[in-house]
Amino acid sequence: MLKKIRLDIAESLKGTEQDYTRIPIGKAIFLLAIPMIIEMIMESVFAVVDIFFVSQLGADAVSAVGISESIMTLVYAIGVGLGTATTAMVSRRIGEKRKDDAAFVGTQSIILGIIGALPVLFAGIFFAKEILTLMGGTEEISSDGYVYTRILLASSPVIMLLFVVNAIFRSAGDAILAMKVLWVANMLNMILDPCLIFGWGPFTELGLEGAAWATFSGRTIAVVYQFYLLSKPNNRIRIEKRHIIFIPNIIKKLIKLSIGGIGQSLIATSSWIILVRIIAIFGANVLAGYTIAIRVLLFTLLPAWGISTAASTLVGQNLGAGHPDRAEKTVWKTAWVNTTFLGITAILFIAFASEIIGWFSNDPTIIEEGIDCLRIVSYGYLSYAFGMILSRALNGAGDTKTPTLINFIAFWIIEIPLAYFLAIVLEYNETGVYYSIVIAETILAIIAFFVFKNGKWKFKKV
């Protein structure tokens, strides 16, 4: 058994070409999920390492990062939405054995991604300080942290390309390439972080600004690597000069699917921005504790997202190959894996919250706030794991509208009003915000379960 697992892991990391619509479901999940999980683990490690170095600069620096990241969730939302549309269309074309058409879809996605990032780039260049202030940053946070925000927002086109091109790789079944790209980005980032923040070696000490330049540099080099990989002839998808044209009908389909994907992401991420705005009311230390805890939570949520992405890709490819029942079985198996993983993680976070948060700060107030956030949000991990898989499966089938509606109900109708009511009206303060997250995620999972069981997603055309 162990030998077979080792062989499957080795096969997965080699990136050998497979027909994921024909091999055993368990093996298909395993081969696709392993590189995606490793990819997201590296992303998780970066998130934790980055906040570790930044936390050495004090609560204001951590708060500036927290606010800036909450703003960047808007960019991530567009990237995830367009990536969702890309996954639905590319995976369907791959399932239909139409690789050339998949390459045309990928090119149109890249074009849309660059265009979509430009407004955020200009907003970051000209209004970074005002954005920080609007989000509740104090004068000190805005004055010292706006350069970090400016660089981060100006890197939006690079971030968008990371999302879109990696979505092309994953949906084609080349998950190993997406893994390599993020490893390049994050390894460079982690190496440059202490060098640019603290002035190690020949580098100038730049403080918080150095953290932003480290991130920008790592991601830019990774995008260059992406385009190199796209040009290689031996990959499942190769983009050639003839693919670089504007195709209105594909653009329209991508926009139509992206609107749902972007909508659900914007709904979810904008709710996080509002939660940050509410938490900022209670001071920099509370916001710093929250930021550290969220980074720790991302350490496991990102690998879980990798598992759910495997489910999304397999749903699209199986529907393209005419195997809807196989697509459904894949989702239930993947959901079991994800809930087991996050369930065990939640137990560990609840048991060792004080030790974990203590790695990132020596301030007793920040530690206490981080512990509360980590423990309370972990209570919703099972629901989050289950709902994540079902939502991504619907997206993979090309039904992006339904998850958007589910997100609207869970986050805007329930989470935001409940967070304000518990935190401000009932005066539970930041604890009320944390419980609103758990309740909203639980309701989302319940609704997604009934929608998925309905089965209409099996007949979606893209």
C-alpha positions in Angstrom: 0.0 0.0 0.0 2.7 2.5 1.0 4.7 1.5 -2.1 1.7 2.3 -4.3 1.2 5.6 -2.6 4.9 6.5 -3.1 4.7 5.5 -6.8 1.5 7.6 -7.3 3.2 10.6 -5.6 6.2 10.2 -7.8 4.0 9.9 -10.9 2.0 13.0 -9.8 5.1 15.1 -9.4 6.5 14.0 -12.7 3.5 15.4 -14.4 2.9 12.4 -16.8 0.0 12.9 -19.1 -3.2 11.1 -18.0 -6.7 10.8 -19.2 -8.4 11.8 -15.9 -11.8 10.9 -17.3 -10.9 7.2 -17.6 -8.4 6.3 -14.8 -9.8 5.3 -11.4 -11.5 8.2 -9.6 -9.3 7.9 -6.5 -6.2 7.9 -8.5 -7.4 10.9 -10.6 -8.1 12.9 -7.5 -4.7 11.9 -6.0 -2.6 12.7 -9.1 -4.2 16.1 -9.6 -4.5 17.1 -5.9 -0.9 16.3 -4.8 0.8 19.0 -6.8 -2.0 21.5 -6.1 -1.7 20.8 -2.3 2.1 21.1 -2.4 1.6 24.3 -4.4 -0.8 25.8 -1.9 1.4 24.6 1.0 4.2 26.7 -0.4 1.8 29.6 -0.7 0.8 29.0 2.9 4.4 28.9 4.1 5.0 32.2 2.4 2.0 33.8 4.1 3.2 32.7 7.5 6.9 33.6 6.9 6.0 37.0 5.4 3.9 38.0 8.4 6.6 36.6 10.7 9.2 39.0 9.3 6.8 41.9 9.1 5.6 41.4 12.7 9.2 42.3 13.8 8.4 45.8 12.7 5.5 46.3 15.2 1.7 46.4 15.3 1.3 49.3 12.9 3.3 47.5 10.2 1.2 44.3 10.6 -2.0 46.4 10.5 -0.9 48.0 7.3 -0.3 44.6 5.8 -3.7 43.4 7.0 -5.5 46.3 5.5 -3.5 46.2 2.3 -4.2 42.4 1.9 -7.9 43.0 2.6 -7.9 45.5 -0.3 -6.0 43.1 -2.5 -8.8 40.6 -2.0 -10.6 42.6 -4.7 -7.9 41.8 -7.2 -7.8 38.2 -6.0 -11.6 38.1 -6.5 -11.2 39.1 -10.1 -8.4 36.7 -10.6 -10.3 33.8 -9.0 -13.4 34.7 -11.0 -11.6 34.7 -14.3 -9.6 31.6 -13.2 -13.0 29.9 -12.5 -14.2 30.7 -16.0 -10.9 29.6 -17.5 -11.1 26.3 -15.6 -14.7 25.6 -16.7 -13.9 26.2 -20.4 -10.4 24.8 -20.7 -11.2 21.6 -18.7 -14.3 21.1 -20.8 -12.3 21.5 -24.1 -9.7 19.1 -22.7 -12.4 16.5 -21.8 -13.6 16.9 -25.4 -10.1 16.3 -26.7 -9.9 19.8 -28.3 -6.5 21.0 -27.1 -6.1 23.7 -29.8 -9.4 25.3 -28.8 -8.3 25.1 -25.1 -5.2 27.2 -26.1 -7.4 29.8 -27.7 -9.5 30.0 -24.5 -6.3 30.4 -22.5 -5.1 33.3 -24.6 -8.4 35.2 -24.3 -8.2 34.7 -20.5 -4.8 36.3 -20.4 -6.0 39.3 -22.3 -9.0 39.8 -20.0 -6.8 39.4 -16.9 -4.4 42.2 -17.9 -7.3 44.5 -18.8 -9.1 43.8 -15.5 -6.0 44.6 -13.4 -5.3 48.1 -14.9 -7.8 50.1 -12.8 -6.4 48.7 -9.5 -2.9 49.5 -10.7 -3.8 53.1 -11.3 -5.7 53.4 -8.0 -2.7 52.0 -6.1 -0.2 54.4 -7.8 -2.3 57.6 -7.1 -4.5 56.9 -4.0 -2.7 54.4 -1.8 -2.6 56.6 1.3 -6.2 57.6 0.9 -7.2 54.0 0.6 -5.5 53.1 3.8 -7.1 55.9 5.7 -10.5 55.0 4.2 -10.1 51.5 5.5 -9.6 52.7 9.1 -5.9 53.0 9.3 -4.6 55.5 11.8 -2.4 58.4 10.7 0.7 56.5 11.6 -0.4 53.4 9.7 -1.3 55.4 6.6 1.9 57.5 6.7 4.2 54.6 7.2 2.4 51.9 5.3 1.1 53.6 2.1 4.2 52.8 0.1 3.7 49.1 0.8 0.0 49.4 -0.3 1.1 51.3 -3.5 3.6 48.7 -4.6 1.2 45.8 -3.8 -1.7 47.4 -5.7 0.6 48.4 -8.6 1.6 44.7 -9.0 -2.1 43.8 -9.8 -1.4 42.8 -13.5 1.3 40.4 -12.3 -1.0 38.9 -9.7 -3.8 38.5 -12.3 -1.5 36.6 -14.7 -0.4 34.3 -11.9 -4.1 33.4 -11.3 -5.1 33.0 -14.9 -2.1 31.2 -16.3 -2.0 28.8 -13.4 -5.7 28.1 -14.0 -4.9 27.2 -17.6 -2.2 24.7 -16.4 -4.5 23.1 -13.7 -7.5 22.8 -15.9 -5.5 21.1 -18.6 -4.2 18.6 -16.1 -0.7 20.2 -15.8 -1.0 20.9 -12.1 2.7 20.3 -11.7 3.5 23.4 -13.7 1.3 25.6 -11.6 3.1 24.2 -8.5 6.5 25.0 -10.0 5.4 28.6 -10.7 4.2 29.3 -7.2 7.3 27.7 -5.7 9.5 30.0 -7.8 7.4 33.1 -6.7 7.3 32.2 -3.0 10.8 30.9 -2.6 12.2 34.1 -4.1 9.8 36.1 -1.9 10.9 34.4 1.3 14.6 34.8 0.5 14.2 38.5 -0.4 11.9 39.3 2.6 14.5 39.5 5.4 17.2 40.9 2.9 15.0 43.8 1.9 13.2 44.4 5.2 16.2 44.3 7.5 19.1 45.0 5.0 20.8 41.6 5.2 23.9 41.2 3.1 24.4 43.8 0.4 20.8 45.0 0.5 19.5 48.3 1.8 17.2 48.2 4.9 13.8 49.2 3.5 11.5 48.1 6.4 7.9 47.5 5.3 8.6 48.7 1.8 11.1 45.9 1.5 8.4 43.3 2.1 6.4 44.8 -0.8 9.4 44.8 -3.2 10.2 41.2 -2.2 6.6 40.1 -3.1 6.6 42.1 -6.4 10.0 40.7 -7.5 9.1 37.0 -6.7 5.8 37.2 -8.5 7.2 39.0 -11.6 9.9 36.4 -12.1 7.3 33.7 -11.7 5.1 35.2 -14.5 8.1 35.3 -16.8 8.5 31.6 -16.0 4.8 31.0 -16.7 5.1 32.3 -20.3 8.3 30.2 -20.8 6.3 27.1 -19.8 3.4 28.1 -22.1 5.7 28.2 -25.1 7.1 24.6 -24.5 5.8 22.1 -27.1 5.6 19.1 -24.8 3.0 20.5 -22.4 -0.7 19.7 -22.6 -1.4 23.3 -23.7 1.0 25.3 -25.8 0.3 28.9 -26.8 1.7 29.9 -30.2 1.6 33.2 -32.1 -1.5 32.1 -34.0 -3.4 31.9 -30.7 -2.7 35.5 -29.8 -5.7 37.1 -31.4 -8.9 38.6 -30.1 -11.9 36.2 -30.4 -15.1 38.0 -29.4 -17.3 34.9 -28.9 -14.8 33.3 -26.5 -14.3 36.6 -24.7 -18.1 36.9 -24.3 -18.3 33.4 -22.8 -15.4 34.0 -20.4 -17.0 37.3 -19.3 -20.3 35.6 -18.8 -18.8 32.9 -16.7 -16.4 35.3 -15.0 -19.2 37.6 -13.8 -20.5 34.7 -11.7 -17.1 33.8 -10.5 -16.0 37.3 -9.8 -19.4 38.0 -8.2 -19.1 35.2 -5.7 -15.4 36.1 -5.0 -16.2 39.8 -4.6 -19.1 39.0 -2.3 -16.9 36.8 -0.1 -13.8 39.1 -0.2 -15.7 42.3 0.2 -17.3 40.8 3.3 -13.8 40.2 4.7 -12.9 43.9 4.0 -16.0 45.0 5.9 -15.0 42.6 8.8 -11.5 44.2 8.8 -13.1 47.6 8.9 -15.2 46.6 12.0 -12.3 44.9 13.7 -10.2 48.1 13.1 -12.5 49.9 15.4 -11.1 48.0 18.4 -7.5 49.2 17.8 -4.2 48.3 16.1 -3.4 45.4 18.5 -6.7 43.7 17.9 -6.2 44.1 14.1 -2.7 42.8 14.4 -3.8 39.7 16.3 -6.6 39.1 13.7 -4.1 39.5 10.8 -1.7 37.0 12.3 -4.4 34.4 13.0 -5.8 34.8 9.5 -2.4 34.1 8.0 -2.1 31.0 10.2 -5.5 29.8 9.1 -4.5 30.4 5.4 -1.7 28.0 6.0 -4.2 25.1 5.9 -7.1 26.7 3.9 -4.8 27.2 0.9 -4.0 23.4 0.6 -7.7 22.7 1.1 -8.3 25.1 -1.8 -5.9 23.0 -3.8 -8.0 19.9 -3.2 -11.1 21.7 -4.2 -9.5 22.9 -7.4 -8.8 19.3 -8.3 -12.5 18.6 -7.9 -13.4 21.5 -10.1 -11.0 20.4 -12.9 -12.2 16.8 -12.7 -15.9 17.9 -12.9 -15.2 19.9 -16.1 -13.2 17.2 -17.8 -15.7 14.5 -16.9 -18.7 16.5 -18.1 -16.7 17.3 -21.3 -16.2 13.5 -21.8 -19.9 12.8 -21.2 -19.5 11.2 -17.7 -21.8 13.2 -15.3 -22.2 10.4 -12.8 -18.4 10.0 -12.6 -18.2 13.8 -12.0 -20.6 13.5 -9.0 -18.7 10.6 -7.5 -15.5 12.5 -7.8 -17.0 15.4 -5.8 -18.2 13.3 -2.9 -14.8 11.6 -2.6 -13.0 14.9 -2.7 -15.3 16.4 -0.1 -14.5 13.5 2.3 -10.8 14.1 1.9 -11.1 17.8 2.5 -13.3 17.6 5.6 -11.0 15.0 7.1 -8.0 17.2 6.5 -9.5 20.4 7.9 -11.2 18.6 10.7 -7.9 17.3 12.0 -6.4 20.7 11.5 -9.1 22.4 13.5 -8.5 20.2 16.5 -4.8 21.1 16.4 -5.5 24.8 16.1 -7.9 24.8 19.0 -5.5 22.7 21.2 -2.3 24.6 20.4 -3.5 28.1 19.6 -1.4 29.9 22.2 1.8 28.2 21.1 1.1 28.9 17.5 0.3 32.6 17.9 3.2 33.0 20.3 5.6 32.3 17.4 4.7 35.6 15.8 4.5 38.2 18.6 5.8 38.9 22.1 3.0 41.4 22.8 0.5 39.8 25.3 -2.5 41.7 23.8 -1.7 40.7 20.2 -1.2 37.1 21.3 -4.5 37.0 23.2 -6.4 38.4 20.3 -4.8 36.0 17.8 -5.6 33.0 20.0 -9.3 34.0 20.2 -9.6 34.4 16.5 -7.7 31.2 15.7 -9.8 29.1 18.0 -13.2 30.5 17.2 -12.8 30.5 13.4 -11.4 26.9 13.6 -14.9 25.8 14.8 -16.2 26.4 11.3 -13.5 24.3 9.5 -15.7 21.3 8.8 -18.4 23.5 7.2 -15.8 25.5 5.3 -14.2 22.3 3.9 -17.5 20.8 2.7 -18.9 24.1 1.3 -15.6 24.8 -0.5 -15.7 21.6 -2.5 -19.3 21.8 -3.5 -19.0 25.4 -4.6 -15.9 24.7 -6.6 -17.6 21.7 -8.2 -20.5 23.9 -9.4 -18.1 26.3 -10.8 -16.2 23.6 -12.6 -19.5 22.5 -14.2 -19.9 26.1 -15.6 -22.6 27.1 -13.1 -21.1 30.2 -11.6 -24.4 32.0 -10.9 -25.6 29.6 -8.2 -22.5 29.8 -6.0 -22.8 33.6 -6.4 -26.3 33.6 -4.9 -25.2 31.2 -2.1 -22.3 33.6 -1.3 -24.6 36.6 -1.3 -27.0 34.9 1.2 -24.2 33.6 3.5 -21.9 36.7 3.5 -24.0 39.8 2.8 -27.4 38.8 4.2 -26.0 36.9 7.2 -22.3 37.4 8.0 -22.0 41.2 7.7 -25.2 42.2 9.5 -24.5 39.5 12.1 -20.9 40.7 12.7 -22.1 44.3 13.2 -24.9 43.2 15.5 -22.8 40.9 17.7 -19.7 43.2 17.8 -21.3 46.7 18.0 -24.9 46.3 19.2 -24.5 43.4 21.6 -20.9 44.6 22.4 -19.2 41.3 22.0 -16.5 43.3 20.2 -14.1 41.4 17.9 -15.3 38.1 19.3 -18.7 38.7 17.7 -17.0 39.1 14.3 -15.3 35.8 14.7 -18.5 33.9 15.5 -20.3 35.5 12.5 -17.7 33.9 10.3 -18.4 30.4 11.7 -22.2 30.8 11.4 -22.0 32.1 7.8 -19.7 29.3 6.6 -22.0 26.7 8.2 -25.1 28.1 6.4 -23.2 28.3 3.1 -22.3 24.6 3.4 -25.9 23.5 4.1 -27.3 25.5 1.1 -24.6 24.2 -1.2 -25.3 20.6 -0.2 -29.0 20.8 -1.2 -28.2 22.7 -4.5 -25.5 20.1 -5.5 -27.8 17.2 -4.7 -30.4 18.7 -7.0 -28.1 17.7 -10.0 -29.0 20.5 -12.5 -25.3 21.3 -12.8 -24.8 18.1 -14.8 -26.5 19.6 -17.8 -24.8 23.0 -17.9 -23.3 23.9 -21.3 -20.1 26.0 -21.7 
